[in-house]
Amino acid sequence: MGRLFPLLLAGSLLSAIAAPLGEVDARHLLARTGFGPTAEEVMQYAKLDRQAAAARLLADVRTRAGSTPPDWVSEPLPERRGQMQGEEDKAAFRNQLRERGIALRAWWFSELLTTPSPLTERMTLFWHNHFVSELQKVRVPQLMYRQNVLLRQEALGNFGRMLHAIAKDPAMLVYLDGVQNRRGEPNENFAREVMELFTLGEGHYGEQDIREAARALTGMSLQRPKGAYRFRPTLHDAGEKTIFGQRGNYDPDAFLDLLLNRPETAEFITTKLWKEFISPQPDVAEVKRWAKQFRDQRYEIKPLLQAMLSSDAFYAVQHRGVLVKSPVELTVGTFRQFGITPPDLKPLLMVNRNLGQDLFNPPNVKGWPGYTDWINSQTLLARKQLLARVFRVSDIEMPAMVQAGKLEKAALRVGNRAGYGFYLDRWFGDVGGIGRASMLLLPLVPENQPEGAPLEMIGQLVMNPLYQLK
């Protein structure tokens, strides 16, 4: 029996993993990897086991947006501000930049709201907050659009290929001053950030490595008016450099390969993905194991996510309801889940900006810190005000923000106390005790709910602080 027990235990664990997810686990998977899953989406995944569900998610991802971008995205770059004549030209440039910035955000929000591949957009948003650039400094919306296209193309592709591409990305070259890095006058901004924030993390490089890496990165430039990357050999420092104790005549690609050869890079990226999808506190041993596989598989992203999204850690009870929805997840998720189609996206853009997540404008090179930083007394109040406006249609301050008919139809027609608890379990799953928390809300619901009340009842549900979690 002593040898038989481990076999029985292993068999029971395998059977649990191979069993269908059921509605609660399916909702957990889709909520973590997308935006507000609908009841139909949940039922589709509820029939699959963990491995099959993760595989289906990853098989269905896209590499291109389905929404039509603004016409100007393919226009040549504008003149440099220093070449503009007069205050009128500069004012016109500022107005155009503001209008195009709004149009660019509206385009991405449209894709977030309508995409058939929410995981694609979740990962594009993840990389946007990893390889940070901001329109406020780049000041060329065309370049920010092209960077977004690049991040989506490689969102679930290959991290090494994406790293090489982002180093040559025109928006990044402008944002981290790569265009100013030349032989004899090295600019260290990108060299420092690519090690600290994009690959190795703090503590795995020295000031000497930064200086020598900056030399290796000289000669990277931007070709106007096309806005394309161009390497200029006459501006490159071709001398010998010593980086991480290794000597060589490193150019940009050779330096980036050095970073990819370091085990810290795979561990750094795996840790960030753990925090994105599982919990704020990574399991160091599990991260190291997955990171080794990630590196051995030459930084292919899909196999890493397949392992992560089908793991015991992902489905562990203690890891549910421990992540805070970002403003984009809250707004987009609410509209997608309840079948709401906002006819005008501008109010939504403003709401997300006020909540602290202005797309294409992260606060600094470190991006949005996320987690509990999303919530403070001011933003929590603003979040609750938004939800109150959305679900009190007669009291709404943002014109035509919701279509009440669709929302009524999306409700499960709960009309009594038992139905209210069922609604919580059905829509949100038992995330961090949301199902159990239904008891706290039951006193709010009259015994005999009048006809047409689901809208008001859903409003009460989403006002619960637990709705801010995932």
C-alpha positions, 0 to 999 in steps of 0.5 A: 500500500506504501508504494500504491498510495503515491500512484493513486494520488498521482492518478487522482491529480491527473484525473482532476486536471483532465476533467472538464473545467466547469463554469467556475473554472472556465470563468476564471480562465477567461476573466484572467486572459480576456475582458468580461467573458459572456455566459456563452463563452464560459459554457464553451470552455466549461466542457474542456479540460485545462490543457484543452482550454489553454490550447484553444485559447492559444490557437485562436489568437490573432496577430492583426487587429480587425478594426480599421485604423485612421487613414493618416497612419500611413502618412509620412512623418511631419516636419520636426517642430524646430523646422516649423515656421511661426506660432500658427504652425506650431498650434496647428501641430498641437491640435492635430496631435491631440485629435490624432491621439484621441482617434488612435485611442478610440481605434484601440478601444474599438478593437478591445471591445470587439475582438474575437481574440481577447487574449491577443489584446490582453497580451498587446496591452501587457507588452505595451506596459513592458516595452513602454513608449508614450505619445506625449514624448514621441509626438508622432501618432503614426509611430505609436500606431506602428509600434502597437501593430508590432506588439500585436504581431509578436504578442504571443510569438517570440520574445527574442524576435520582439526584443530585436524588433522593438530596439529598432522600432522608430517610436522606441528610438525616439522615446528612449533617445536612441536616435541621439546615440552616436559614436563619441557621444553615447546616450545611455538611456536605452542601454539602461532601460533595456537591461533594467526594465525589458530583460534582466531586471535590477541588480544583474548588470553594472554601470560599466555594462551600461556604458559599453552597451550604449557604445554597442547601440550607436548608429541606430537611426530614423529615416525621414519622412518614411519614419523607418529604421536605419542603421548608420555605420558612420555613427556606430562605434565599431571598437571593442567593448566589454559587456558582462565580462565578455569582449567583442566588437558588439553591434546592436543585434549582438548586444541583444543576443547577449541579453537573451543568453542570460538566464535572468532574462527568461526569469524576469519575463516569466515572473512578470507573466506570473504577476499578470495572470496568477498572483502578486507573489510568484512561486520562485521555484516554479518560475525558475522551472518555467523560465528554463523551459522558456529559454530552452524553447528559444523564447517562444511565448505560447508554450510558456503560457500553455504551461502557465494557464493549465497549471495547478498554480493558476487554478489554486483557490488562494490565487483567485480574487487577488488581482485588481482589474485595470481601468481598461479591464473594468470598462471594456470587461463590463461592456463586453460581459453585458453586451453594451455597445457605446456609440461614442468612445470619447467618454470612455477614453476620458474615464480611463484616463481619469482612472489612471490608464491613458492608452499610449501614455503610460506615466513613465518608462516603468509603465503602470505599476498596476495591482493595488496602485490601481485603487485609492480613495479617489479612483475607487470612488470614480470606478463606482461612479462609472458603474452607477452611471452605466447601470442607472440608465435614467440617471446617466450623465454620459449620453447614450453610453449604454443600450438598456435593451441589450443589458436587460436581455443579458440579465439572467432575469433573477427575481428572488433571493435565491436567484440573486445568489445564483446570479453571482455564481453564474456570472462571476464564479466563486472568485475570492468568495464572491459566491459566498458574499452573496449573503451580504447582498441578500438584504438589499433585495426585496422578497418580490422583485418587480418586473424589469428590475434585473437592471437595477439588481445588476447595478447593485452587484457591480457596485460590490467592491469584489467586482473590482477583483479578478 
